[in-house]
Amino acid sequence: MQISHAPLPKPLKIADIKIENASTKTFILGGKLEARPGQFVMAWLPGHEDKPFSLAAADPIKLTIADVGPLSHALHQLQIGDSIWVRGPLGQGYTLPVNSKDKPHALLIGGGYGVAPLLFLAQQALALDYQVSMIIGAKKAADLLLVNDFKTIGAALWLTTEEGSTGIHGLVTDAIPAVLAEATIRPTLVCTCGPTGMLRAVAAVCTAEAIPVQVAWEAHMRCGIGLCGSCEVGEGWLTCLDGPVFPFDPAY
C-alpha cells in the first residue's frame, strides 16, 4: 500500500514486532512511503491523541517506539495483525550532498531513541557510496539501540555509555575525537538526533571542527502540518514544517 500526503490517517496492519530492549519495540507495518530519513509520521490509535514518530525505515514502514506515554504504551500492547493509523510522511529530512569529487564521509550521532532515524539515513548514505561512521550513546548498556543493525549494514561503530559499562565512558561528544583520529577520510557531514542538550553539544564540537551539521530538533508537535504553532522554535520556524531536520544555527 502506497501512502500519500492525505490529511487523514491510514490504518496499516502490523506485519512484525521486534523487541529492541526492555522499553523499546520496532513495529514493521504493511505499507511503504516515499520518504527521506529524518521525516516523521503521525501515528494514532482510537481513543488516543496522535503523536509524531520518526521513520526507522520507509519500505516497509518501521517505527521504533519507546514505552514512555499513553499512546506509546497502548502501541506496546498491540500484536501482529493489529492496526496502527499512520499519517505522513511529514516535515523535512536530512540532505546528503552527492556532488563531491572526493568520497564523502557521514558521521551520524544518535542518543537514546534518536538512533532510529539514523539507521534509515545510514542505509541511504551507504547506497550513495558514503563512508558511514555511527556513534550511539545511552545512559547504560541495556539502553543502547540498534547496535547489531548498524554492524550488519557495515557502518563503523562507536558506543558510549554514561555509566561506563560499554564502550567509551561518557557522552556521545566524548567519542567524536576518536572518530576524527581514526577516520581515513575526515567527516564531511555530521547528522545527529537525540535530546536537545545533546544536539547543542554535538553542534558546538562540529562548529569548532568546521564540519557542517544537521540536527533533528525535538519539539512538542500536535498537528504535524504547521497549523497549530505548538512546535515553534526560533523566530517563526516550525519544527513540523520547516524541520524537524535543520542545518544548525547557534541562535536556537
TORVOLUM-448559 format. One record per residue (C-alpha): x, y, z; residue number from 1. Coordinates in nm, 4 decimals, padded with zeros to 6 digits. Example, Ala and Ser with C-alpha at 12.3 -4.5 7.8 and 13.67 -1.06 7.14 Angstrom:
2
(timar (01.2300,-00.4500,00.7800),1);
(timar (01.3670,-00.1060,00.7140),2);
This chain:
252
(timar (00.0000,00.0000,00.0000),1);
(timar (00.1471,00.3368,-00.1041),2);
(timar (00.0537,00.6164,00.1349),3);
(timar (00.0011,00.9711,00.0091),4);
(timar (00.0084,01.3004,00.1976),5);
(timar (-00.3636,01.2577,00.2699),6);
(timar (-00.4933,01.4614,00.5656),7);
(timar (-00.6499,01.1542,00.7224),8);
(timar (-00.4514,00.8674,00.8764),9);
(timar (-00.4447,00.5275,00.7051),10);
(timar (-00.4764,00.2034,00.9049),11);
(timar (-00.1827,-00.0306,00.8475),12);
(timar (-00.1538,-00.3802,00.9885),13);
(timar (00.1474,-00.4786,01.1955),14);
(timar (00.3471,-00.7349,00.9981),15);
(timar (00.6103,-00.7978,01.2652),16);
(timar (00.7354,-00.6683,01.6005),17);
(timar (01.0990,-00.6633,01.7105),18);
(timar (01.1879,-00.6143,02.0761),19);
(timar (01.4873,-00.3770,02.0917),20);
(timar (01.5272,-00.3504,02.4693),21);
(timar (01.3149,-00.3580,02.7844),22);
(timar (01.1226,-00.0429,02.6895),23);
(timar (01.1510,-00.0206,02.3104),24);
(timar (00.9960,-00.2109,02.0201),25);
(timar (01.0177,-00.1727,01.6440),26);
(timar (00.6866,-00.2133,01.4605),27);
(timar (00.7111,-00.3270,01.0986),28);
(timar (00.3961,-00.2222,00.9137),29);
(timar (00.2327,-00.3490,00.5968),30);
(timar (00.2904,-00.0359,00.3930),31);
(timar (00.5585,00.1861,00.2427),32);
(timar (00.6279,00.5552,00.1992),33);
(timar (00.8181,00.7783,-00.0401),34);
(timar (01.0124,00.9399,00.2431),35);
(timar (01.3523,01.0787,00.3365),36);
(timar (01.5439,00.9865,00.6512),37);
(timar (01.4573,01.2338,00.9235),38);
(timar (01.0949,01.2742,00.8189),39);
(timar (00.8243,01.1557,01.0550),40);
(timar (00.4696,01.0281,01.0642),41);
(timar (00.1807,01.0962,01.2986),42);
(timar (00.0600,00.7677,01.4493),43);
(timar (-00.2811,00.7200,01.6096),44);
(timar (-00.4970,00.4649,01.7851),45);
(timar (-00.8695,00.5079,01.8622),46);
(timar (-00.9144,00.6762,02.1980),47);
(timar (-00.5712,00.8454,02.1892),48);
(timar (-00.4176,01.1652,02.0539),49);
(timar (-00.1887,01.1149,01.7555),50);
(timar (00.1834,01.1596,01.8152),51);
(timar (00.4899,01.2043,01.5913),52);
(timar (00.7370,00.9206,01.5370),53);
(timar (01.0493,00.9253,01.3233),54);
(timar (01.0795,00.6706,01.0470),55);
(timar (01.3330,00.3954,01.1079),56);
(timar (01.2616,00.2748,00.7526),57);
(timar (01.0134,00.3558,00.4775),58);
(timar (00.9818,00.0344,00.2727),59);
(timar (00.8364,-00.1303,00.4677),60);
(timar (00.7482,00.1322,00.7271),61);
(timar (00.9309,00.0776,01.0554),62);
(timar (00.8624,00.2731,01.3738),63);
(timar (01.0923,00.2269,01.6725),64);
(timar (00.8844,00.3288,01.9741),65);
(timar (00.9732,00.3546,02.3428),66);
(timar (00.7034,00.2980,02.6053),67);
(timar (00.7052,00.6489,02.7549),68);
(timar (00.3469,00.7809,02.7366),69);
(timar (-00.0215,00.6849,02.6955),70);
(timar (-00.0134,00.6310,02.3174),71);
(timar (00.3238,00.4556,02.3095),72);
(timar (00.2130,00.2338,02.5980),73);
(timar (-00.1030,00.1415,02.4069),74);
(timar (00.1061,00.0689,02.0964),75);
(timar (00.3245,-00.1644,02.3024),76);
(timar (00.0163,-00.3743,02.3848),77);
(timar (-00.0559,-00.4426,02.0166),78);
(timar (00.0137,-00.7723,01.8447),79);
(timar (00.0965,-00.8796,01.4896),80);
(timar (-00.2149,-00.8315,01.2774),81);
(timar (-00.3410,-00.5310,01.4751),82);
(timar (-00.3560,-00.1905,01.3052),83);
(timar (-00.1806,00.1416,01.3600),84);
(timar (-00.3176,00.4517,01.1882),85);
(timar (-00.0425,00.6495,01.0116),86);
(timar (-00.0386,00.9961,00.8511),87);
(timar (00.2635,01.1162,00.6564),88);
(timar (00.5435,01.1444,00.5686),89);
(timar (00.5751,01.4912,00.7180),90);
(timar (00.8461,01.7503,00.7680),91);
(timar (01.1927,01.7916,00.6240),92);
(timar (01.4588,01.5203,00.6373),93);
(timar (01.8352,01.5005,00.6173),94);
(timar (02.0151,01.6048,00.2989),95);
(timar (02.3107,01.4041,00.1708),96);
(timar (02.5196,01.6008,-00.0831),97);
(timar (02.6204,01.3819,-00.3760),98);
(timar (02.8302,01.6195,-00.5887),99);
(timar (03.1589,01.5909,-00.4005),100);
(timar (03.4660,01.4967,-00.6052),101);
(timar (03.6072,01.3049,-00.3080),102);
(timar (03.4419,01.0138,-00.1290),103);
(timar (03.2073,01.1686,00.1293),104);
(timar (03.2022,01.0592,00.4916),105);
(timar (02.8880,01.0948,00.7044),106);
(timar (02.9299,01.0858,01.0807),107);
(timar (02.5961,01.0019,01.2411),108);
(timar (02.5423,01.0619,01.6130),109);
(timar (02.2383,00.9308,01.7969),110);
(timar (02.1395,00.9456,02.1617),111);
(timar (01.8637,00.7398,02.3188),112);
(timar (01.5638,00.6985,02.0886),113);
(timar (01.7250,00.9334,01.8352),114);
(timar (01.9224,00.6406,01.6957),115);
(timar (01.6266,00.5001,01.4969),116);
(timar (01.6023,00.7532,01.2079),117);
(timar (01.9798,00.7426,01.1687),118);
(timar (01.9644,00.3751,01.0689),119);
(timar (01.7414,00.4789,00.7776),120);
(timar (01.9916,00.7550,00.6949),121);
(timar (02.2935,00.5229,00.7205),122);
(timar (02.1421,00.2804,00.4716),123);
(timar (02.0739,00.5629,00.2265),124);
(timar (02.4227,00.7067,00.2710),125);
(timar (02.5869,00.3700,00.2063),126);
(timar (02.3762,00.3312,-00.1087),127);
(timar (02.5194,00.6673,-00.2237),128);
(timar (02.8742,00.5381,-00.1650),129);
(timar (02.9341,00.7338,00.1535),130);
(timar (03.1666,00.6138,00.4225),131);
(timar (02.9475,00.5958,00.7331),132);
(timar (03.0540,00.6215,01.0963),133);
(timar (02.7989,00.5927,01.3763),134);
(timar (02.8163,00.6974,01.7407),135);
(timar (02.5429,00.5501,01.9604),136);
(timar (02.5030,00.6829,02.3133),137);
(timar (02.2887,00.5846,02.6094),138);
(timar (02.2869,00.6064,02.9878),139);
(timar (02.3683,00.2361,03.0255),140);
(timar (02.4451,-00.0629,02.8053),141);
(timar (02.0916,-00.2035,02.8243),142);
(timar (01.9575,00.1191,02.6713),143);
(timar (02.1753,00.1120,02.3571),144);
(timar (01.9600,00.0789,02.0464),145);
(timar (02.0100,-00.0923,01.7090),146);
(timar (02.3773,-00.1757,01.7639),147);
(timar (02.3608,-00.5012,01.5671),148);
(timar (02.1677,-00.3336,01.2861),149);
(timar (02.4472,-00.0825,01.2295),150);
(timar (02.7068,-00.3602,01.2450),151);
(timar (02.5109,-00.5622,00.9892),152);
(timar (02.4991,-00.2823,00.7317),153);
(timar (02.8716,-00.2156,00.7685),154);
(timar (02.8877,00.1197,00.9476),155);
(timar (03.1968,00.1925,01.1560),156);
(timar (03.0618,00.1967,01.5108),157);
(timar (03.1461,00.3698,01.8392),158);
(timar (02.9433,00.3243,02.1591),159);
(timar (02.9244,00.5485,02.4648),160);
(timar (02.7549,00.4897,02.7993),161);
(timar (02.7251,00.7429,03.0771),162);
(timar (02.7952,00.4822,03.3451),163);
(timar (03.0842,00.3288,03.1533),164);
(timar (02.9687,-00.0326,03.1246),165);
(timar (03.0128,-00.0466,02.7447),166);
(timar (03.2273,00.1458,02.5008),167);
(timar (03.3577,00.4909,02.5862),168);
(timar (03.2713,00.6135,02.9351),169);
(timar (03.0853,00.9390,02.8834),170);
(timar (02.8678,01.1205,02.6315),171);
(timar (02.8499,01.0957,02.2536),172);
(timar (03.0690,01.4049,02.2234),173);
(timar (03.3462,01.2115,02.4003),174);
(timar (03.3617,00.9744,02.1019),175);
(timar (03.3988,01.2428,01.8357),176);
(timar (03.7772,01.2888,01.8862),177);
(timar (03.8253,00.9119,01.8452),178);
(timar (03.6312,00.9131,01.5198),179);
(timar (03.8317,01.2072,01.3849),180);
(timar (04.1593,01.0439,01.4885),181);
(timar (04.0816,00.7042,01.3355),182);
(timar (03.8961,00.8074,01.0194),183);
(timar (04.0858,00.7619,00.6942),184);
(timar (03.8513,01.0231,00.5456),185);
(timar (03.7619,01.3274,00.7552),186);
(timar (03.3834,01.3532,00.8044),187);
(timar (03.2294,01.5870,00.5503),188);
(timar (02.8936,01.5990,00.7275),189);
(timar (02.7546,01.5264,01.0729),190);
(timar (02.3893,01.4300,01.1210),191);
(timar (02.2568,01.3971,01.4727),192);
(timar (01.9334,01.3104,01.6506),193);
(timar (01.8579,01.2972,02.0210),194);
(timar (01.7830,01.5164,02.3232),195);
(timar (01.8156,01.8909,02.2758),196);
(timar (02.1142,01.9239,02.5120),197);
(timar (02.2988,01.6565,02.3172),198);
(timar (02.2232,01.8291,01.9860),199);
(timar (02.3663,02.1577,02.1111),200);
(timar (02.6782,01.9863,02.2460),201);
(timar (02.7377,01.7957,01.9218),202);
(timar (02.6826,02.1100,01.7161),203);
(timar (02.9321,02.3034,01.9293),204);
(timar (03.2025,02.0417,01.8675),205);
(timar (03.1270,02.0291,01.4949),206);
(timar (03.1314,02.4077,01.4664),207);
(timar (03.4736,02.4147,01.6295),208);
(timar (03.5910,02.1477,01.3830),209);
(timar (03.4343,02.3321,01.0846),210);
(timar (03.2194,02.0310,00.9936),211);
(timar (02.8647,02.1046,00.8673),212);
(timar (02.5990,01.9587,01.0957),213);
(timar (02.2297,01.8830,01.0517),214);
(timar (02.0201,01.8339,01.3659),215);
(timar (01.6813,01.6683,01.4084),216);
(timar (01.5170,01.9057,01.6519),217);
(timar (01.2818,01.7906,01.9262),218);
(timar (00.9639,01.9871,01.9933),219);
(timar (00.6088,01.9231,02.1062),220);
(timar (00.4008,01.8603,01.7932),221);
(timar (00.0227,01.8482,01.7783),222);
(timar (-00.0915,01.8879,01.4179),223);
(timar (00.2216,01.7897,01.2249),224);
(timar (00.1398,02.0227,00.9331),225);
(timar (00.2221,02.3735,01.0560),226);
(timar (-00.1239,02.4883,01.1652),227);
(timar (-00.1196,02.4954,01.5457),228);
(timar (00.2195,02.6583,01.6086),229);
(timar (00.2927,02.4412,01.9127),230);
(timar (00.6359,02.3373,01.7814),231);
(timar (00.7746,02.6839,01.7015),232);
(timar (01.1484,02.7320,01.7517),233);
(timar (01.3483,03.0468,01.6974),234);
(timar (01.1711,03.3234,01.5073),235);
(timar (00.8798,03.1643,01.3252),236);
(timar (01.0397,02.8275,01.2453),237);
(timar (00.8026,02.5363,01.2867),238);
(timar (00.9644,02.2049,01.3691),239);
(timar (00.6938,02.0003,01.1983),240);
(timar (00.7024,02.2008,00.8744),241);
(timar (01.0489,02.3576,00.8410),242);
(timar (01.2138,02.0680,01.0271),243);
(timar (01.2488,01.8509,01.2203),244);
(timar (01.5899,01.8484,01.0477),245);
(timar (01.7652,02.1872,01.0374),246);
(timar (02.1157,02.2991,00.9481),247);
(timar (02.2355,02.4026,01.2934),248);
(timar (02.2002,02.7700,01.3883),249);
(timar (02.3642,02.8647,01.7226),250);
(timar (02.0885,03.1217,01.7819),251);
(timar (01.8437,02.8382,01.8553),252);
